[in-house]
Amino acid sequence: MANRIQIVEDERIVALDLKIALQSLGFDVVASCASGEEAIAAAGKLRPDLILMDIHLEGGMPGTEAALIIRQTLDIPVVYLTAFAEENILQQAEKSAPYGYLLKPFELRELNATIRMALACRTAEVEVHKQQKLLMLAVETAQLGIWEWDQQQSTFTGQGYFGKITGLDMTPRQEAVPPFLRLLELADQSRLNQLLKDRGRVDMITTITPDDGDAVWVEMSVQEYEPQWQESAKQIGVLRDITERIKSEQLLQQAGAVFQSTAEGIVVIDNDRLVKSANPAFLRMTGYSLMEILGQDIDELLHVKKHTPEFYSQLKQLGDVGWHGELMCQRKNGEHFPAWEHICLVSYDMDLPAHYIIGCTDVSSIKKAEIELNRMAFHDALTDLGNRYLLNEQLAIELQRAETSSTQMGLVFIDLDGFKLINDGMGHAMGDQLLKVVAQRIRETIRRADIPVRFGGDEFFIICPHSSEQDCTTMADRLLEKLEQPMQAGKDSIVVTCSIGIALYPQHGTTAEKLLSAADSAMYQAKQAGKRRYCTFNESMAEKVHERLRLEQRLRHAVKTRSFTLHYQPLIRVVDSVLIGFEALLRWQDEGQNIPPDVFIPVAEECGLIQELGSWVLQQACIEARRWNADYHYPLKVAVNVSVMQFIEPDFRQRVARELADSGLAPHLLELEITESVLQSLENSKRILKDLKQIGVSVAIDDFGTGYSSMAVLKDLAVDRLKIDRSFICNTPVQSQDAAVCKAIIMLAKSLMLGITAEGVEEIAQVEFLRENGCDTFQGYYYSRPLDAAAMEQYLRHYFNNGPATSVSR
């Protein structure tokens, strides 16, 4: 077939003459074009084997530009046939990499030779491209990465999977050293360079670490390339990612290590159940050596009760899951032991015989532990009493017995009074120690047939079979007396009291649920009645418990929605009736009903709401006090009650400091009122009070004289003020006993250089009594009721405009 040639010539006569000449030489002229644009279009459509290109053409596009576009987009060889040979034209022509350059006029044989040589070069070039393509296809198939380093030119190039393996750019670029080297460890870099220097070739397995990935295992070959004509020395490298192969080898090694080192006995047997191999753990478990068991029947060797022949054939149906179960096995010395076995079939795709793998674990110790675990499941770990699971089980059993024998039984519920305060204030370790003492005292008090249980926390139950109400109340009396004996807690001696509820079968319930509920209601009634006592259930108690739960739900909603207000009762200096501050008092109105603080505050403490509620009170009181101090330019102190549950919070000091900082109230204008119950843990209280003193706030002990006996330890606490409870003030000075108590408290405060405030002052005679005996501050209805914020604002405006009065706002 004749080679197809396209002519690009703007002179029609020259083009025609050239066509005739080419045809005479045996070539097929497929097109003759006069412009560059026309030449590009025809070449794209006709795809000739060669284009003869003139340089000056019709239109604005020269032949050199048209040739460049054709070479880049169509890869068709071009031979220039032109009358121009100036230097600038030759430079433009070189850009298109022509296959020849003939100057007009030309001879026919010169034209023939040029075209034939160009076509031969093109054929050779196509063959080279084909071989390169086949080579790259082989590289891609083998997933090889190839790189080339030109030492003289300092150029680096990557091909194939090189970029994917290394994460490096594969485009040729100038580099001071091969960038591939920095992916190797320093030791491997030195080793590679030294081997190349010594041998000129390197084959090695190593790891590389791409910049954006994990380490990759590679198989690498590097060869020094001898320079050819006009070439510089090079290094040619080939990489293959063998990470998966290395991982597979490592897994095999690990499997071998597991086989040798695992604590589980492993045996490999063949289709005839003959032992082929066993690991050290199996040999230790059975007492055999490997040579003693090779070729032995595993059933005869190991199992007390043999598997049937059908058993192993059925394993094939189970697939990879295999069979597992507990069997009785035997050691070399004849000793039997329980074992957990797992047997699975290992089959192969090739014509290889199948094997069975037996995993065997001696479960003797587990069997022994099950007995202990069963005991632990029904006993409390701290006190070794029964737990709630034992309570449920034994209560069901005793109820069934009582029903069958038509006898009575009792359920006694014990809840420690104030234990949470001890646990939080003195630490859980001390709390646990006290619970152990309580549990031991319960054991010492009950009868042999009674079943003691720690239900959780500081709650205990006692199941009393064949017991009347008299039996249960007698036990309750003994428990109250026994548990009330002082317990040593470090340097302190702690007294823990309890509240007890009693429920009886069948009077108060015939099911476990009803008896538990009845005992809980009775215990709650004992708490409400003042603690440190027992109560036997009656129907009215259930309604009280219901009301208590309803109050808790209402309280939770109120805390969430901040449905509270603060009232403020003025604090008056006794000597001259001057206002020195006020106490912030929490008030709650719900469903149109005013609920007293002594009703809802204990509930808030019991259900864990007091911390959030107390923080809100502290925040609001500080904000209001700061505003009134700023409005009237007068230092008015605000007193805020703090629950013991707040006081023992680990971050209480930080909360107080934060509220002072946020509100801007000066620390010396805040007084925190705490109850005497903080004295239960003297060391802990001393630390907390010291922290508060460092902030600059003052501390008062509220309702002094009504709580724990604190005279002996009061001197050790960093407090600033004592507050006489209203119960001592209300009958003073009429009743001499109350008056004596007030005098004693005032004298104690003076001797310790503490301030003293009297609460609940309602009569002028009480004011005069306090003044005569040296009390410095009082509050009460005689001077003012507690006022809400708006009323307090009006009170302050009137006070600072008109001066102090003997009594207002009664």
C-alpha positions in Angstrom: 0.0 0.0 0.0 1.3 3.4 -1.0 2.2 5.9 1.8 -0.4 8.7 2.1 1.0 12.2 2.0 -0.7 15.6 2.6 0.7 18.7 0.9 0.5 22.2 2.6 1.5 24.8 0.0 -0.2 28.2 -0.7 1.0 28.5 -4.3 -1.4 26.4 -6.4 1.0 25.8 -9.3 3.8 24.6 -6.9 1.3 22.4 -5.1 0.1 20.8 -8.3 3.7 20.2 -9.5 4.6 18.7 -6.2 1.6 16.4 -6.3 2.5 15.1 -9.7 6.1 14.5 -8.6 4.9 12.6 -5.5 2.6 10.4 -7.5 5.4 9.7 -9.9 7.4 8.4 -7.0 4.5 6.1 -6.0 3.0 8.1 -3.1 -0.7 8.7 -2.6 -1.5 12.4 -2.2 -4.6 12.6 0.0 -5.0 16.4 0.3 -3.5 19.7 -0.7 -4.1 22.7 1.6 -3.1 26.4 1.3 -3.5 27.5 5.0 -2.5 26.3 8.4 -6.1 26.1 9.6 -7.1 24.0 6.6 -4.0 21.8 7.1 -4.9 21.0 10.7 -8.5 20.2 9.9 -7.6 17.9 6.9 -4.9 16.1 9.0 -7.4 15.4 11.8 -9.8 14.0 9.3 -7.6 12.1 6.8 -4.7 11.0 9.2 -2.0 10.9 6.5 1.3 9.1 7.0 3.4 12.3 6.3 2.8 16.0 5.8 4.9 18.2 3.5 4.7 21.7 5.0 5.6 25.1 3.6 6.3 27.8 6.1 4.6 30.9 4.6 0.9 30.1 4.0 -2.3 31.9 3.4 -4.0 33.4 6.4 -2.4 34.4 9.7 -1.0 31.0 10.8 2.6 30.1 9.6 3.5 26.6 8.8 5.7 26.2 11.8 2.7 26.9 14.1 0.5 24.5 12.2 3.2 21.8 12.3 3.6 22.2 16.0 -0.2 21.8 16.6 -0.3 18.7 14.4 2.6 17.1 16.1 1.2 17.8 19.6 -2.4 16.8 19.0 -2.2 14.3 16.1 1.4 13.0 16.3 1.7 13.0 12.5 5.3 13.4 11.1 6.1 16.7 9.3 8.8 17.5 6.7 9.3 21.1 5.9 9.5 22.0 2.2 10.3 25.7 1.9 12.5 28.4 0.4 13.3 30.0 3.7 16.3 29.0 6.0 16.8 32.1 8.2 18.0 31.4 11.7 14.7 32.6 13.4 12.6 30.4 11.0 14.8 27.4 11.7 14.4 27.9 15.5 10.6 28.0 15.1 10.7 24.9 12.9 12.7 22.9 15.5 10.0 23.2 18.1 7.7 20.9 16.1 10.5 18.2 15.9 10.3 17.8 12.1 11.4 14.6 10.3 13.2 16.6 7.6 13.8 20.1 6.2 14.1 20.6 2.3 14.9 23.9 0.7 13.3 24.9 -2.6 14.2 24.3 -5.4 14.8 20.6 -4.8 15.6 17.7 -6.9 13.1 14.8 -7.3 15.5 12.2 -6.0 16.3 14.4 -3.0 12.6 14.7 -2.2 12.2 10.9 -2.6 15.1 10.2 -0.3 13.9 12.6 2.4 10.4 11.3 2.4 11.5 7.6 2.6 14.0 8.3 5.4 11.3 10.2 7.3 8.8 7.4 6.9 11.5 4.9 8.0 12.2 7.0 11.1 8.5 7.1 11.8 8.2 3.3 11.5 11.1 2.9 14.0 9.6 5.4 16.3 6.2 3.7 16.3 7.9 0.4 17.1 9.8 2.0 20.0 6.6 3.5 21.4 5.0 0.0 21.1 7.8 -1.6 23.1 7.7 1.2 25.7 3.9 0.7 26.0 4.4 -3.1 26.5 7.1 -2.4 29.0 4.9 0.0 31.0 2.0 -2.5 30.8 4.3 -5.1 32.3 5.4 -2.6 35.0 1.8 -1.8 35.8 0.8 -5.5 35.9 3.7 -6.3 38.2 2.9 -3.1 40.2 6.5 -2.0 40.0 7.7 1.5 40.8 10.7 2.7 38.7 12.9 5.7 39.4 15.8 7.2 37.6 18.5 9.5 39.1 20.8 11.5 36.7 23.7 12.3 38.9 25.3 14.8 36.5 22.1 16.7 35.8 20.7 16.2 39.3 17.3 15.2 37.9 15.0 12.7 39.4 12.1 10.9 37.6 9.5 8.3 38.8 7.4 5.9 36.7 4.8 3.2 37.1 3.7 2.6 40.7 6.5 4.7 42.1 4.2 7.6 43.2 1.6 5.2 44.7 4.2 3.3 46.7 6.3 6.3 47.9 3.9 9.1 47.9 6.5 11.2 45.9 5.8 13.3 42.8 6.8 11.4 39.6 7.4 14.4 37.4 11.0 15.1 36.4 12.5 17.7 38.7 15.8 19.1 40.0 16.9 17.5 43.3 20.2 17.8 45.2 20.0 14.2 46.2 17.5 11.5 45.2 14.3 12.2 47.2 13.6 8.5 47.5 16.6 8.2 49.9 15.0 10.3 52.6 12.2 7.8 52.9 14.7 5.2 54.1 16.1 4.8 57.6 19.6 6.5 58.0 21.2 3.0 58.3 19.6 1.8 55.1 20.7 5.0 53.3 24.3 4.4 54.2 24.0 0.7 53.4 22.5 1.4 49.9 25.2 3.9 49.0 28.0 1.6 50.2 26.7 -1.4 48.2 26.4 0.7 45.1 29.9 1.9 45.5 31.3 -1.6 46.1 29.2 -3.6 43.6 27.3 -1.2 41.3 24.1 -3.0 42.1 21.9 -3.5 45.2 19.0 -5.9 45.9 17.5 -5.5 49.4 14.3 -5.7 51.4 13.6 -2.7 53.6 11.0 -0.3 54.8 10.2 3.2 53.6 8.0 5.8 55.4 6.1 8.1 53.0 5.4 11.6 54.3 1.6 11.0 54.5 1.3 7.4 55.4 2.5 4.4 57.4 5.7 2.4 56.8 5.7 0.3 53.7 7.8 -2.8 53.2 9.5 -2.8 49.7 11.6 -5.1 47.7 14.2 -2.9 45.9 16.8 -3.3 43.2 19.1 -0.5 42.2 21.6 -0.6 39.3 24.3 1.8 38.2 23.6 2.6 34.5 26.6 3.1 32.3 26.4 6.3 30.2 25.8 6.0 26.5 26.4 8.5 23.8 26.0 12.1 25.2 24.5 10.7 28.4 25.6 11.0 32.0 25.9 8.3 34.6 22.5 7.3 36.1 21.0 5.1 38.8 18.0 3.0 37.9 15.8 1.6 40.7 12.9 -0.8 40.8 10.5 -1.0 43.8 7.7 -3.5 44.7 5.4 -3.1 47.6 5.6 -6.4 49.6 3.8 -5.2 52.7 1.0 -7.7 52.5 3.6 -10.5 51.9 5.6 -9.5 55.0 2.4 -9.2 57.0 1.4 -12.8 55.9 4.8 -14.1 56.9 4.6 -12.3 60.2 1.2 -13.8 60.9 2.6 -17.2 60.2 5.4 -16.5 62.6 3.0 -15.2 65.2 0.8 -18.3 64.7 3.8 -20.5 65.3 4.7 -18.4 68.4 1.1 -18.7 69.7 1.2 -22.5 69.2 4.3 -22.7 71.2 3.6 -20.2 73.9 -0.2 -20.2 74.5 -1.5 -21.5 77.8 -4.2 -23.5 75.9 -3.3 -27.0 75.0 -3.3 -27.6 71.2 -3.2 -30.9 69.4 -3.1 -31.6 65.6 -4.6 -34.9 64.6 -5.1 -36.5 61.2 -8.2 -38.1 59.6 -7.6 -41.3 61.6 -7.5 -39.2 64.9 -3.8 -40.0 65.3 -1.7 -37.3 67.0 0.6 -35.4 64.5 1.8 -32.6 66.8 1.1 -31.0 70.2 2.2 -27.8 71.8 4.1 -27.5 75.2 0.9 -26.4 77.0 -0.8 -29.7 76.1 2.2 -31.7 77.2 2.3 -29.9 80.6 -1.4 -30.4 81.1 -1.4 -34.1 80.4 2.1 -35.0 81.7 3.2 -36.7 78.4 6.2 -36.0 76.3 5.8 -35.4 72.6 7.4 -38.7 71.6 5.0 -40.6 73.8 1.9 -39.3 72.0 2.9 -39.0 68.4 0.8 -41.5 66.4 -1.5 -42.2 69.3 -5.3 -42.2 69.1 -6.3 -38.9 70.8 -9.5 -40.4 72.1 -7.7 -43.3 73.8 -5.1 -41.0 75.1 -7.1 -38.1 76.4 -10.8 -38.6 76.7 -12.5 -40.5 79.6 -15.6 -40.9 77.4 -14.7 -41.5 73.8 -16.2 -39.7 70.8 -18.1 -41.8 68.3 -16.6 -42.3 64.8 -19.6 -40.4 63.4 -18.6 -37.4 65.6 -15.6 -36.4 63.5 -17.4 -36.9 60.1 -20.1 -34.6 61.4 -17.5 -31.8 62.0 -17.3 -31.3 58.3 -20.9 -30.0 58.3 -20.1 -27.4 61.0 -17.5 -25.7 58.8 -15.2 -23.2 60.5 -17.3 -23.0 63.6 -16.4 -26.5 64.8 -17.5 -28.1 68.0 -16.9 -27.0 71.5 -18.0 -28.3 74.9 -16.9 -29.6 78.3 -15.4 -33.1 78.6 -13.8 -35.1 81.3 -10.2 -35.8 80.4 -7.3 -37.8 81.9 -3.6 -37.1 82.5 -0.8 -39.6 82.1 -1.0 -40.5 85.8 -4.6 -41.4 85.5 -6.0 -38.2 87.2 -9.2 -37.0 85.8 -9.8 -33.2 85.1 -12.6 -31.2 83.5 -11.6 -29.6 80.2 -13.2 -27.2 77.7 -12.5 -28.4 74.2 -12.8 -26.8 70.8 -12.4 -29.1 67.8 -12.4 -27.8 64.2 -11.7 -29.3 60.8 -8.9 -27.8 58.6 -9.4 -28.8 55.0 -7.3 -27.7 51.9 -8.2 -26.7 48.4 -5.6 -29.0 47.0 -5.6 -32.7 47.3 -4.1 -32.7 50.8 -5.4 -34.7 53.7 -7.6 -32.8 56.2 -6.5 -32.3 59.8 -8.3 -31.6 63.0 -7.2 -29.0 65.5 -8.1 -29.6 69.2 -7.9 -26.8 71.7 -8.0 -28.0 75.3 -8.2 -25.9 78.5 -8.1 -27.3 82.0 -11.1 -25.7 83.8 -10.5 -27.3 87.2 -9.7 -23.9 88.8 -12.7 -22.3 87.0 -15.0 -25.0 88.6 -13.6 -24.1 92.0 -14.0 -20.4 91.3 -17.7 -20.9 90.3 -18.5 -21.9 93.8 -16.8 -18.8 95.2 -18.4 -16.6 92.5 -21.8 -18.0 93.4 -21.3 -16.9 97.0 -20.0 -13.5 95.9 -23.0 -13.0 93.6 -25.3 -13.1 96.7 -23.1 -11.4 99.2 -21.9 -7.8 99.6 -18.2 -7.4 99.0 -17.6 -4.8 101.7 -19.6 -6.2 104.6 -19.9 -9.8 103.7 -23.6 -9.6 104.4 -26.1 -10.7 101.9 -26.9 -8.4 99.0 -30.1 -7.4 97.3 -30.1 -10.5 95.2 -30.0 -12.7 98.3 -32.7 -10.5 99.8 -35.0 -11.1 96.8 -34.3 -14.8 96.8 -34.6 -15.4 100.6 -37.6 -13.1 101.0 -39.5 -15.2 98.3 -38.5 -18.4 100.1 -39.5 -17.2 103.6 -42.8 -15.8 102.3 -43.6 -19.2 100.8 -42.7 -21.0 104.1 -44.8 -18.5 106.1 -47.8 -19.1 103.8 -47.4 -22.8 103.9 -47.0 -23.0 107.7 -49.5 -20.1 108.4 -46.9 -18.3 110.5 -45.8 -14.6 110.8 -42.5 -13.2 109.6 -41.0 -9.7 109.8 -38.9 -7.4 107.6 -36.8 -4.8 109.3 -35.3 -1.9 107.3 -32.4 0.0 108.8 -31.2 3.3 107.4 -28.3 5.2 109.0 -28.9 8.8 110.0 -26.6 11.4 108.3 -24.3 8.8 106.9 -23.9 10.6 103.5 -22.5 13.6 105.4 -19.9 11.4 107.1 -19.1 9.6 103.9 -18.6 12.9 101.9 -17.0 14.8 104.7 -14.5 12.2 106.0 -13.9 10.3 102.8 -15.2 7.1 101.4 -12.5 5.0 103.0 -13.7 6.1 106.4 -17.3 5.6 105.4 -16.5 2.0 104.3 -14.9 1.3 107.6 -17.9 2.5 109.5 -20.2 0.3 107.4 -18.1 -2.7 108.2 -18.6 -1.9 111.9 -22.3 -1.4 111.5 -22.6 -4.8 109.7 -20.7 -6.6 112.5 -22.9 -5.0 115.1 -26.0 -6.2 113.2 -24.6 -9.7 113.2 -24.0 -9.6 116.9 -27.6 -8.3 117.6 -29.8 -10.5 115.5 -30.9 -14.2 116.0 -29.3 -17.1 114.3 -32.3 -17.7 112.0 -32.4 -14.0 110.9 -31.0 -13.1 107.5 -29.1 -9.8 107.4 -28.6 -8.0 104.0 -26.9 -4.8 102.9 -29.3 -3.4 100.3 -26.9 -0.7 99.2 -25.2 2.4 100.5 -26.2 2.7 104.2 -29.4 0.7 103.9 -29.8 -2.7 105.6 -32.6 -5.3 105.7 -33.1 -8.1 108.2 -35.5 -11.0 107.2 -37.0 -12.4 110.4 -38.7 -15.8 110.0 -41.3 -16.9 112.5 -41.4 -13.5 114.1 -44.2 -11.5 115.7 -44.3 -7.7 116.0 -43.0 -8.0 119.5 -40.0 -10.0 118.3 -39.2 -7.3 115.7 -39.6 -4.3 118.0 -37.4 -6.0 120.6 -34.7 -6.5 118.0 -35.1 -2.9 116.8 -34.5 -1.7 120.4 -31.4 -3.7 120.6 -30.2 -2.4 117.2 -30.8 1.2 118.2 -28.7 0.7 121.4 -26.0 -1.3 119.7 -25.5 1.0 116.7 -25.5 4.1 118.8 -22.3 3.1 120.6 -19.4 5.5 119.5 -17.2 4.3 116.6 -13.6 5.4 116.3 -12.8 7.3 113.1 -9.2 8.3 113.1 -8.7 10.9 115.8 -12.5 11.4 116.1 -15.1 9.4 117.8 -18.3 9.2 115.7 -21.8 8.4 116.8 -24.0 6.9 114.1 -27.7 6.6 114.8 -30.3 4.9 112.6 -34.0 4.9 111.7 -35.8 1.6 111.5 -39.0 0.5 109.7 -40.8 -2.7 110.5 -43.2 -4.6 108.2 -45.0 -7.8 109.0 -46.4 -10.7 107.0 -49.3 -11.1 106.5 -50.6 -7.9 108.2 -48.8 -5.4 105.9 -48.4 -7.4 102.7 -48.3 -10.9 101.3 -45.7 -10.2 98.5 -42.1 -9.2 98.6 -42.9 -5.9 96.8 -45.6 -4.9 99.3 -43.4 -5.8 102.4 -40.4 -3.9 101.0 -42.6 -0.9 100.4 -44.2 -1.1 103.8 -40.8 -1.3 105.6 -39.6 1.7 103.5 -42.6 3.7 104.5 -42.2 2.8 108.1 -38.5 3.8 108.0 -39.4 7.1 106.4 -41.9 7.8 109.2 -39.1 7.2 111.7 -37.0 9.7 109.9 -39.8 12.3 109.9 -40.4 11.7 113.6 -36.9 12.8 114.4 -34.7 9.8 113.5 -33.0 7.5 116.0 -36.1 5.4 116.5 -38.2 2.7 114.9 -41.7 2.7 113.5 -44.0 -0.2 112.6 -46.0 0.2 109.4 -49.6 1.4 109.2 -51.7 2.5 106.2 -51.3 6.2 106.9 -47.5 6.0 106.3 -48.0 5.1 102.7 -49.8 8.3 102.0 -47.0 10.3 103.7 -44.5 8.6 101.5 -46.6 9.4 98.4 -46.7 13.1 99.5 -43.0 13.1 100.0 -42.4 11.7 96.5 -44.8 14.3 95.0 -43.0 17.1 96.9 -39.7 15.9 95.5 -41.0 16.0 91.9 -42.5 19.5 92.4 -39.1 20.6 93.9 -37.2 19.2 91.0 -39.3 21.2 88.6 -39.0 24.3 90.7 -35.2 24.0 90.7 -35.1 23.5 87.0 -37.3 26.6 86.4 -35.8 28.7 89.2 -39.3 29.1 90.8 -37.9 30.5 94.0 -37.5 34.0 95.5 -35.2 35.5 98.1 -36.5 37.4 101.1 -34.2 39.5 103.2 -34.5 40.1 107.0 -32.5 43.1 108.4 -29.7 42.5 110.8 -29.7 45.2 113.5 -27.0 46.4 115.9 -28.3 46.0 119.4 -26.7 49.0 121.0 -28.1 51.6 118.7 -30.6 49.9 116.3 -28.4 50.7 113.3 -28.9 48.5 110.2 -25.7 46.5 109.4 -27.0 44.1 106.8 -29.5 41.4 106.2 -29.9 37.7 106.0 -31.0 36.1 102.7 -33.9 33.6 103.2 -35.1 31.2 100.5 -38.9 31.2 99.8 -40.9 28.9 97.6 -44.5 29.2 96.5 -46.0 26.4 94.5 -49.6 25.8 93.3 -50.6 28.9 95.3 -49.2 27.5 98.5 -46.2 28.8 100.5 -44.0 25.8 101.4 -41.9 26.4 104.4 -38.1 26.0 104.1 -38.0 23.4 106.9 -40.2 21.3 104.7 -38.5 21.5 101.3 -34.9 22.1 102.3 -34.5 18.5 103.9 -36.1 17.1 100.7 -33.6 19.0 98.6 -30.7 17.6 100.7 -32.0 14.1 100.5 -32.5 14.0 96.7 -29.3 15.9 95.8 -30.8 19.2 94.7 -29.4 21.3 97.5 -26.0 22.1 95.8 -27.7 23.6 92.7 -30.3 25.4 94.8 -27.7 26.7 97.3 -25.5 28.0 94.5 -28.4 30.0 93.0 -29.1 31.5 96.5 -25.5 32.5 96.9 -25.4 34.0 93.4 -28.6 36.1 93.8 -27.8 37.3 97.3 -24.3 38.5 96.2 -25.8 40.3 93.2 -28.5 42.1 95.2 -26.2 43.0 98.1 -23.6 44.5 95.6 -26.4 46.5 93.9 -27.8 47.9 97.2 -24.3 48.7 98.5 -23.6 50.6 95.3 -27.0 52.4 95.3 -26.7 53.6 98.9 -22.9 53.9 99.3 -23.1 52.0 102.5 -21.4 48.7 103.5 -24.3 46.3 104.1 -23.4 42.7 104.9 -25.4 39.8 103.5 -25.7 36.5 105.4 -26.4 33.4 103.4 -27.3 29.9 104.8 -25.1 27.1 103.5 -26.1 23.5 103.6 -23.7 21.0 105.0 -23.9 19.2 101.6 -22.7 22.4 99.9 -20.0 22.9 102.6 -18.3 19.6 102.0 -18.3 19.9 98.1 -14.6 19.8 96.9 -15.0 23.0 94.9 -17.0 25.0 97.4 -14.3 27.5 98.0 -13.9 28.1 94.3 -17.7 28.6 93.9 -17.7 31.2 96.6 -14.8 33.0 95.1 -16.3 32.9 91.7 -19.7 34.3 92.8 -17.9 37.1 94.7 -15.8 37.9 91.6 -18.8 37.8 89.2 -21.0 40.0 91.4 -18.3 42.4 92.5 -19.3 42.1 96.2 -16.4 42.7 98.6 -15.6 39.4 100.5 -15.8 40.9 104.0 -19.5 41.8 103.2 -20.5 38.1 102.8 -21.2 35.9 105.9 -21.8 32.2 105.4 -24.0 30.5 108.0 -23.4 26.8 108.6 -24.9 24.4 111.1 -23.1 22.6 114.0 -23.2 19.3 112.1 -19.9 20.4 110.4 -18.3 19.4 113.7 -18.7 15.7 112.9 -15.5 15.9 111.0 -13.3 18.4 112.8 -10.2 18.1 110.7 -12.1 18.4 107.4 -14.1 21.4 108.7 -10.9 23.1 109.9 -9.5 22.9 106.4 -12.6 24.2 104.7 -13.0 27.0 107.1 -9.4 28.0 106.7 -9.9 28.1 102.9 -12.9 30.4 103.3 -11.0 32.7 105.6 -8.3 33.1 103.0 -11.0 34.4 100.6 -12.0 37.0 103.2 -15.6 36.0 104.0 -16.8 35.6 107.5 -18.5 32.4 108.9 -21.2 32.0 111.5 -22.6 28.9 113.2 -26.4 29.0 112.8 -28.9 27.7 115.4 -26.1 27.4 117.9 -26.9 25.2 120.9 -29.4 23.0 119.2 -27.0 20.6 117.5 -24.1 18.5 118.6 -22.2 19.3 121.8 -19.6 21.6 120.3 -18.1 23.6 123.2 -14.9 21.5 123.4 -14.1 21.9 119.7 -15.4 25.3 118.9 -12.1 26.8 119.8 -10.5 24.9 116.9 -12.8 26.2 114.2 -12.1 29.5 112.3 -15.6 31.0 112.8 -16.5 34.6 113.4 -20.0 34.5 114.9 -22.5 32.4 116.8 -26.2 32.7 116.2 -28.6 31.9 119.1 -31.5 29.8 117.9 -35.0 31.4 118.1 -36.1 28.5 120.4 -34.0 30.0 123.2 -35.1 33.6 122.5 -38.8 33.2 122.3 -39.3 32.6 126.1 -36.4 34.9 127.2 -36.3 36.6 129.6 -39.6 35.2 131.0 -38.3 31.7 131.4 -35.1 31.6 133.5 -33.7 28.4 131.9 -33.8 29.9 128.3 -32.4 33.2 129.6 -29.6 31.2 131.3 -28.8 29.4 128.0 -28.7 32.7 126.1 -26.4 34.3 128.7 -24.1 31.2 128.5 -23.8 31.4 124.7 -23.2 35.2 124.8 -20.4 34.7 127.4 -18.9 31.8 125.4 -18.8 34.0 122.3 -17.2 36.9 124.2 -14.6 34.6 125.7 -13.7 33.3 122.3 -13.9 36.9 120.8 -16.7 35.9 118.5 -19.7 38.0 117.3 -23.2 37.0 118.5 -26.5 37.3 116.8 -29.9 36.5 118.3 -32.7 35.2 116.0 -36.4 35.5 116.3 -36.5 38.7 118.5 -40.1 39.9 118.7 -40.4 41.9 122.0 -38.7 45.0 123.4 -38.0 43.1 126.6 -35.9 40.6 124.5 -34.0 43.5 122.9 -33.2 45.0 126.3 -32.2 41.6 127.7 -29.8 41.2 124.8 -28.4 44.7 125.2 -27.8 44.2 128.9 -26.0 41.0 128.3 -23.7 42.1 125.5 -25.3 40.6 122.4 -24.2 42.8 119.4 -26.7 41.9 116.7 -30.3 40.7 116.4 -33.0 40.0 113.8 -36.7 39.3 114.1 -40.2 40.5 113.8 -39.6 43.2 116.4 -37.7 45.1 113.8 -38.8 43.6 110.5 -40.2 40.6 108.9 -38.3 39.1 105.9 -38.9 41.2 102.9 -38.9 40.4 99.2 -36.5 42.3 96.9 -39.0 45.0 96.1 -40.0 45.5 99.7 -36.4 45.5 100.8 -35.7 48.2 98.2 -38.4 50.4 99.7 -37.2 49.6 103.2 -33.7 50.7 102.4 -34.9 53.9 100.6 -36.9 54.8 103.7 -34.1 53.9 106.1 -31.4 56.0 104.4 -33.8 58.9 103.9 -35.2 58.9 107.5 -32.7 57.2 109.7 -33.1 54.1 111.9 -36.3 53.4 113.9 -36.9 51.1 116.9 -39.2 48.8 114.9 -40.7 48.8 111.4 -42.5 46.4 109.1 -43.8 44.2 111.8 
